[in-house]
Amino acid sequence: MILYTCGLKKRLGMPLHPCGWAAKALDDAGYTYELRTLGGYRLLPWTRPARDRDRQVVRELSGTNEVPVLVLDDGTVISDSRNIVRWAHEHPVVNSQ
């Protein structure tokens, strides 16, 4: 499982940041995942020229440059923090103890 985020990674910040929100939902649901950080912040004008290059992988996966994007082990792609949070709540890790 891979979670693609911006440089804020798992930080929630204020207001709540979408990448941190998605990561928190996965953590709370008990998932272990690889975190891949991408550049090209939307609100930082000096990163815009490199945005297409830096976010090419998520554009190929989801059709958009926006993160977060979650790729499940079976190859399923879930984009948008609200969808990732919803998926994590609906599919928590079940402990087999």
N, C-alpha and C positions, 0 to 999 in steps of 0.2 A: 504494500500500500504506500502510495506517495502523495504527499500534500505539497503542492506548489504554492508559495506565498511571496509576498513582497519582502523587502528588507526588514520590516517590523517583525516578521516571523510570528512568534506566539504571543507577542505583547498585545494586550487589549487596548491600552491607551484610553484617552478620553477625547472625543466620544468613542464608544466601543469600535474597535477596528475590525473589519470583516475577516482578515486573515487570522487574527487572534481569536475571534469568536468561533471560527471553524475549528481551529486547533484545540480550543478548550472543550468543545463538544466531543471531539474524537478522544481526548484525554479522559473526559468524564465518562465516556462510554466504554473505556478500558482498552482502547486500541493502541498498538505500537505501530509506528509508521515512519517512513523516511521523510524528512523535511528538506525540500529543495527551494532555495531562495532565488528569486529573479529580480533583476533591476528594472529600470524604466518606470519610475513612479509617475502617476498621472498628474499629481499636483506640483511636481518639481519641473519647471520648464527646461532646465538644462539637461534633464534625462530623456526628454522627448525624442531627440534625434536617434537615440540608441534603442528606443522602446520596441520597435518592430523586431530588431535583431535579438534583443535580450529576452523577448517573450514569444519567440517563434514556436517553441515547443508547446506552450499552452494554446497558442492559436491553432496549431495543427491538431491538438487534442479536442479542443472545445469550440473552435470557430471564433474565439474572441481573445483579446490580449489581457482580459481582466483575470485577476486572481482573487480569491483562492480557487484552485482546481484540485480535486481529489481523484486519483486513479486507483481503483480497487485492484486487488490481485488478479481478478478475472478479466481485467482490461476495461471494465465499466468506468466511464468518466462522469463525474458529478461536478458541475461548476456552480458558482454563486454560493456565498456563505450560508444563505437561508436554506438552500437545498442540502448542503453538507450537514448543517445542524439537524435538519429534519431527518436525514438518513441515519445519522449517528444515534439520534434518540429512538428511532424505529428499529435499529439493529445493534443493540449493545452486545458486548462480548459476554458470553455465558460461561461462567466458571464451572468446570466439571469436577468439583471436589466432592 
